[in-house]
Amino acid sequence: MNLVEYVIYLLRLRFLHHLPLGTTLTQIKQQLHEFFAANQFLSAEQVQNNLNFIFSLVP
């Protein structure tokens, strides 16, 4: 899994799976903008750990 796939996975897990049925794309877009404006999604350490793991898979 690459870093972008991991971020998408976390977005689904932490955010999108908890939205009520019938939420519009406009509402999702607005909520994502608000979420990212108020929160740091991944710390530098988390990004580095993920990259280290990805690089460890390459022979």
trRosetta pair geometry for C-beta under 8 A, 3 or more apart (Angstrom, degrees):
i j d omega theta_ij theta_ji phi_ij phi_ji
1 5 4.7 -126 -166 91 87 128
1 6 5.5 107 137 -61 118 85
1 9 7.4 -3 -168 -19 144 144
2 5 5.1 96 55 11 69 104
2 6 7.1 -128 103 -7 36 92
2 54 6.6 62 -124 -121 55 140
3 6 5.5 -54 -149 35 34 115
3 7 6.5 35 153 -20 66 102
3 47 7.0 44 -144 -145 131 79
3 50 5.6 110 -107 126 89 131
3 51 6.6 0 -71 -75 127 76
3 54 6.9 -66 -46 -38 85 152
4 7 5.7 -51 -150 34 33 111
4 8 6.5 33 152 -17 65 105
5 8 5.7 -54 -149 38 33 112
5 9 6.3 39 150 -23 65 105
6 9 5.5 -51 -149 34 32 116
6 10 6.5 31 153 -17 64 104
6 50 5.9 -156 71 -145 171 143
7 10 5.7 -53 -149 37 32 110
7 11 6.4 37 151 -22 64 103
7 41 7.1 55 -144 138 99 138
7 42 6.9 -84 -104 -26 94 134
8 11 5.6 -50 -148 33 33 114
8 12 6.6 34 153 -17 64 103
9 12 5.9 -57 -154 36 30 110
9 13 6.2 24 153 -16 65 112
10 13 5.6 -58 -141 42 32 110
10 14 5.6 8 169 0 71 115
10 41 7.2 122 111 178 135 104
10 42 7.5 111 63 -67 170 103
11 14 6.6 -65 -130 49 20 93
11 15 5.3 -41 -170 39 60 119
11 16 6.0 48 139 -13 80 109
11 32 7.8 22 -153 -123 120 112
11 41 7.9 -13 -77 -148 83 133
12 15 7.2 -69 -102 56 8 75
12 16 4.8 -47 -125 50 50 120
12 17 5.8 66 166 -35 68 97
13 17 6.3 1 -128 6 24 130
14 18 7.9 -46 154 2 31 123
15 18 6.6 -95 -169 36 22 102
15 19 7.5 28 153 -40 64 98
15 31 7.6 161 -173 129 115 114
15 32 7.2 89 158 -98 153 78
15 35 6.3 13 -114 -120 138 169
16 19 6.0 -37 -158 -1 43 115
16 28 7.4 35 -116 -144 89 119
19 23 4.5 -64 164 8 120 158
19 28 6.7 -9 -112 -98 165 94
19 31 7.6 151 -101 69 117 165
20 23 5.7 120 68 -45 69 102
23 27 5.0 -120 -171 85 85 131
23 28 5.8 100 136 -57 115 89
24 27 4.6 99 56 6 78 101
24 28 7.0 -139 99 -4 43 86
25 28 5.4 -51 -145 37 36 114
25 29 6.2 41 154 -22 66 104
26 29 5.7 -51 -148 34 29 113
26 30 6.5 28 154 -17 63 106
27 30 5.7 -55 -148 38 31 111
27 31 6.2 28 156 -16 66 109
28 31 5.8 -58 -145 40 29 109
28 32 6.2 30 156 -20 65 107
29 32 5.9 -56 -147 36 27 110
29 33 6.5 29 154 -19 63 105
30 33 5.8 -53 -150 34 31 112
30 34 6.4 28 153 -15 64 107
31 34 5.6 -54 -146 39 33 111
31 35 6.1 39 153 -25 66 105
32 35 5.5 -50 -143 34 32 115
32 36 6.3 23 161 -11 66 106
33 36 6.3 -61 -147 42 26 102
33 37 6.2 26 156 -21 63 112
34 37 5.7 -57 -144 37 28 112
34 38 6.2 8 163 -4 64 115
35 38 6.4 -77 -151 45 23 97
35 39 5.7 -33 174 29 65 119
36 39 6.6 -76 -116 59 24 79
36 41 6.6 -22 -115 -43 80 113
40 43 6.5 66 128 -83 125 60
42 46 4.4 -125 -168 85 91 128
42 47 5.3 106 131 -54 125 87
42 50 8.0 -32 -165 -1 145 138
43 46 4.7 101 53 3 76 100
43 47 7.2 -140 95 -2 43 85
44 47 5.7 -54 -151 37 34 112
44 48 6.2 34 152 -18 67 108
45 48 5.7 -55 -145 39 31 111
45 49 6.2 33 156 -20 65 106
46 49 5.7 -52 -145 36 30 112
46 50 6.4 29 156 -17 63 107
47 50 5.9 -59 -151 38 29 110
47 51 6.3 26 154 -16 65 108
48 51 5.7 -56 -145 39 31 110
48 52 6.2 34 155 -21 65 106
49 52 5.7 -53 -147 36 29 113
49 53 6.5 31 154 -19 63 105
50 53 5.7 -53 -150 35 32 112
50 54 6.4 33 152 -19 65 104
51 54 5.6 -51 -146 36 34 112
51 55 6.2 30 156 -15 67 107
52 55 5.8 -57 -145 41 30 108
52 56 6.3 35 154 -27 64 105
53 56 5.6 -52 -148 29 31 114
53 57 7.1 34 152 -25 60 100
54 57 6.0 -56 -165 23 34 113
54 58 7.6 28 146 -19 63 101
55 58 5.8 -52 -158 26 45 110
